[in-house]
């Protein structure tokens, strides 16, 4: 099936880095910012159910056709601005390859939407994490990509205020940036109080 590169974010170094976390897929999975669907479609082999989400209708149409052509029964693609069309659904695992480059978003530019993470590059990721924690099941995990170009310090700081522990699972280095595969989970809210 031909991918329209003008409208669908094709798998790249960041996609392949996030793919390294695919073995963590289990139970109910959400693939946010699905793009070509490479993560969610692969996760469907291990999970009970997968929802693949993108704001770009061309991506959703492409991924929906892929799901049908591959005969996958436990996955569906939906158009949504982040979690707006998800309702109250909760997930065991959430994958996200967010837009993370610093830039000023251009209106109605679909490829720009796939890469522009906000003024300093981290705004989209911080917003995503703030919403994702509300859609995690107990002991749920979030796996996402950060770039050294997208102000990771701010993401770490925001994660702390969201009660999230972050752990680096892998990196991919280039001469101009480093991509980071991150696992996030909520810190335990229970403490015995014994010292």
N, C-alpha and C positions, 0 to 999 in steps of 0.2 A: 504494500500500500504506500503510495507516494505521500511524503510529508511536504507540506507547503512551508518552506523555510522562511517565507516572508511573514507568516502568521503563527507558526508553531515553534516553540523553543526546542531546537534539536539537542539531543544528548551531547554533553561536552564534558570537560574535566571535572566540573563540579557535580554533574549527574553521576559520573562514574565513582567519584569519591563517596557520595551519599549511598550508592549501590553497595558499598562495603558493609553497610548496616542492615542489609536485607535479611540476614539470618535472624534478626531480632523480631521479624514480623510474626505476629501471633494474634489470635482472637479477632477483635474488630480493629481494622486499620484504616487510617485516613492518610491519603497522599495529597497534601496541600501544595498548590502551585505545580500541578502535575506535568505541565508542558507536554512532552511526547508520550507520557504515561509509563515510561520505562520502569520507574520505581513501583508504582501501584500494581501494574500488570505482573511484575515479578513477585510482588508480595502476595498476590492472590494464590500462588502455589502453596503458601505456608499458612495463610490466615483463614479464618472462618468467613469474613466478609471484608471487602475493601470499597471505600468511596474515594474516587479520584476527583479532585476539585481544581478548577481554574477559572479565573475571571474572563478569560479569552474564549469566546464561543467556538472559534475555529479549532482550538485545542480540544475542547470538550467533544466536538463533532468527530474529530480525528480519532481520539481515544475511544469513543463509543463504537466506532466502526472497527477498531482494532480488537476490542473486547468481543464483539460479535464474531469477527473473522477467526479469532483464536478459540472460540467456543467456551469462553470463560463464563461460568454461571454465578460466581460469588462476588462480582465486581460491577460497579456502575460509575459512570462519569457524570458530574453535574456542574453547571455554571454557578459560581458563587463568588461574591466579593468577600474573601476570607471566610468567616463562619456564618455569614448572613443567611445562607440557605440550608444550614446544617441543623437548625432547631436546637434541641437539648441533647442530641446524641453525644455519647461519650465513647472513648476509644482506648484500647490497650496500648496502641502504638500510633504515633503521628509522625509522618515523614514530611519534611519541607525543604525544598531547595529555593529559598526566597530570593527576590531581587536584592542585591547587596551593594551595588555600585553607587558612589555618591554622585548625585546629579539632580537637576531640577526636572521633574516629570513633564513630558510634553503631552498635551491633550490628544486623545484618540490615536496615540502611537502604540500599537500592540507590542512591538518588539521592545520598545522603551519600557513598557509596563513590566516586561519579563526581566529587565536588568536593573532598573532604577530603584534603589532602596530608600531614596529620600535625600535630603540636603547633605547629610554626612554619611549616608549609606546604611545606617543602622535603624532608621525610623520604622521601616516596614517590619523588620525582624522583631523589634521590641513590641510593636503592636500585635504581631502574630503570637508571640509568647504569652502576652497578657491575656489573649483570648483562648489560646490553646490550653492553658492550665484549667480553665473552666470546663473543658471537654475531655479531660483525662479521667479514666477509671482509676480506682485505687491501684497503686503500684504501676501505673501507666508510664510510658516513656515517650519522649520527643527526640527525634533525630533530625538535625538540621545543619546547614552549611553556613559558615561565616568566612569572610575575607578580611585580610589585614587592611584592605582598602576601605572597608566599611565600618571602621570605628569599633572593633571588638571590645574595647575597654568599657564603652557605654552599655554594650549588651551584657557584659558580666555584671556591671553595676545594677542594671535593671533586673536581671535574673535574681540577684540577691534580694531585691525588694519584693519579688514575686515568690520568694521562698523556694527557689529552684537551685538544685545542685547541678553544676555543669562539669562534664568530663570530656576531655579530648580523646577521640577514638582513632583519629588518623589525620594526616596532613598531605598536601600536595604543594610543592614549592615551585615558583617561577622566579625569574630575575626581578619581577616588578611587584609580586604579591605572593601571599601564602593562603591557600584555602584550608579551612579547618572543619573536620567532621566532628560535631558535638552531640553528646547524649545529655539530655536534661531530664531530671525527675524531681518531684516535690520532696523536700526534706521532711523527715518524720516529724509530725506535729506532737508526738507523744514522748514524754520523757518521764523516767521513773522518779526523778527528783532526788535520787540518792547520789551522794558524792563520796 
